[in-house]
Amino acid sequence: MVKVKVFDMPEDAKRPAVEAPKTDNKAFKDIVESRRSVRFFSSDPIPQSVIDDCIDSALLAPNSSNLQCWEIHHVSDSEKKSKLAECCLGQPAASTAKELFVFVTRPDLWRRNNQLMLDEFDRRGDMPESAYQYFKVITKMAYTIGWFGMLAPIKWLFFNLRGLTQPTPRGPLGKWGMKVWGHKSTALASAHFMLAMRSHGFDTCPMEGFDNVRVKKLLGLPRGADVTMVISAGKRAEGGIYGDRFRFDKSLIVKTH
Ligand SMILES: Cc1cc2nc3c(=O)[nH]c(=O)nc-3n(C[C@H](O)[C@H](O)[C@H](O)COP(=O)(O)O)c2cc1C
């Protein structure tokens, strides 16, 4: 039998229990089930208060180490918006959208955000030493990749040697590893955003059919940034949804161990 090491919560991290608020699964299901990718939008505008609220919901998404290495670019300037729709290959989901948002991952900003986190701990003044240690030691070991990812082979060797005898995180390694790391969290923020739009009665379409180089140039993004997806939003027009929803049989997807 495999022995599992049980970690005790560090004494200094113990806090009083917080009661979980009551929630409404029916309301959640209504939102999840009525969200569809909409390819044609009506001319109904989205109030700014709705946009602000959806952005707030996006920013509450879970994210790796809470480093929040993401940006949301709301492209509202009409000329820039048409250029962005062009970068999205002119697809109707972009060209008919009332609003366009670009979800961008910024793994290149992890160090800045790591410091912001430590500054916040100092401001709060009651953070346990174990939390400080996480952002002073662990994140630095996990996310430092060196100039042009030069540390990647060394990290690879270290992780894999250590992994021979004990469970060891194997990444992220190098520039691409950090991009994958960033995209995971930014995709979750994107999902929050789309569900929030639906909760307000609006629709969205996530898009990866775009020219990454041109979108980055249009938004003035640096090399270290990467576009996770472009999200169009508005109210669904008649015929704006391509057919009935279809998902594969669950038996192909869900595995029980
Ligand atoms: C990462 C990602 C990229 C997508 N890219 C496009 C796209 O470029 N154009 C488009 O019309 N739909 C795009 N979609 C929408 C999918 O086609 C759609 O989610 C899928 O067909 C399921 O339909 P549903 O969203 O209505 O449930 C994308 C979805 C995701 C998650």
Ligand as a Chemical Component Dictionary entry (heavy atoms), coordinates in Angstrom:
data_LIG
# 
_chem_comp.id                   LIG 
_chem_comp.type                 NON-POLYMER 
_chem_comp.pdbx_formal_charge   0 
_chem_comp.three_letter_code    LIG 
# 
loop_
_chem_comp_atom.comp_id 
_chem_comp_atom.atom_id 
_chem_comp_atom.alt_atom_id 
_chem_comp_atom.type_symbol 
_chem_comp_atom.charge 
_chem_comp_atom.model_Cartn_x 
_chem_comp_atom.model_Cartn_y 
_chem_comp_atom.model_Cartn_z 
_chem_comp_atom.pdbx_ordinal 
LIG C1  C1  C 0 -10.607 28.393 -27.181 1  
LIG C2  C2  C 0 -11.816 28.477 -28.072 2  
LIG C3  C3  C 0 -11.691 28.985 -29.342 3  
LIG C4  C4  C 0 -12.804 29.124 -30.178 4  
LIG N1  N1  N 0 -12.652 29.734 -31.398 5  
LIG C5  C5  C 0 -13.751 30.004 -32.130 6  
LIG C6  C6  C 0 -13.643 30.789 -33.299 7  
LIG O1  O1  O 0 -12.582 31.263 -33.672 8  
LIG N2  N2  N 0 -14.765 31.032 -34.006 9  
LIG C7  C7  C 0 -15.995 30.570 -33.622 10 
LIG O2  O2  O 0 -16.974 30.845 -34.304 11 
LIG N3  N3  N 0 -16.128 29.824 -32.502 12 
LIG C8  C8  C 0 -15.042 29.549 -31.731 13 
LIG N4  N4  N 0 -15.172 28.846 -30.563 14 
LIG C9  C9  C 0 -16.493 28.402 -30.130 15 
LIG C10 C10 C 0 -16.642 26.878 -30.219 16 
LIG O3  O3  O 0 -16.768 26.511 -31.565 17 
LIG C11 C11 C 0 -17.852 26.478 -29.385 18 
LIG O4  O4  O 0 -17.582 26.756 -28.040 19 
LIG C12 C12 C 0 -18.184 24.992 -29.540 20 
LIG O5  O5  O 0 -18.596 24.700 -30.856 21 
LIG C13 C13 C 0 -19.297 24.563 -28.586 22 
LIG O6  O6  O 0 -20.468 25.341 -28.759 23 
LIG P1  P1  P 0 -21.123 26.184 -27.558 24 
LIG O7  O7  O 0 -20.091 27.181 -27.126 25 
LIG O8  O8  O 0 -22.331 26.864 -28.175 26 
LIG O9  O9  O 0 -21.477 25.254 -26.461 27 
LIG C14 C14 C 0 -14.068 28.680 -29.727 28 
LIG C15 C15 C 0 -14.183 28.161 -28.436 29 
LIG C16 C16 C 0 -13.094 28.077 -27.614 30 
LIG C17 C17 C 0 -13.261 27.590 -26.201 31 
# 
loop_
_chem_comp_bond.comp_id 
_chem_comp_bond.atom_id_1 
_chem_comp_bond.atom_id_2 
_chem_comp_bond.value_order 
_chem_comp_bond.pdbx_ordinal 
LIG C1  C2  SING 1  
LIG C2  C3  SING 2  
LIG C2  C16 DOUB 3  
LIG C3  C4  DOUB 4  
LIG C4  N1  SING 5  
LIG C4  C14 SING 6  
LIG N1  C5  DOUB 7  
LIG C5  C6  SING 8  
LIG C5  C8  SING 9  
LIG C6  O1  DOUB 10 
LIG C6  N2  SING 11 
LIG N2  C7  SING 12 
LIG C7  O2  DOUB 13 
LIG C7  N3  SING 14 
LIG N3  C8  DOUB 15 
LIG C8  N4  SING 16 
LIG N4  C9  SING 17 
LIG N4  C14 SING 18 
LIG C9  C10 SING 19 
LIG C10 O3  SING 20 
LIG C10 C11 SING 21 
LIG C11 O4  SING 22 
LIG C11 C12 SING 23 
LIG C12 O5  SING 24 
LIG C12 C13 SING 25 
LIG C13 O6  SING 26 
LIG O6  P1  SING 27 
LIG P1  O7  DOUB 28 
LIG P1  O8  SING 29 
LIG P1  O9  SING 30 
LIG C14 C15 DOUB 31 
LIG C15 C16 SING 32 
LIG C16 C17 SING 33 
# 
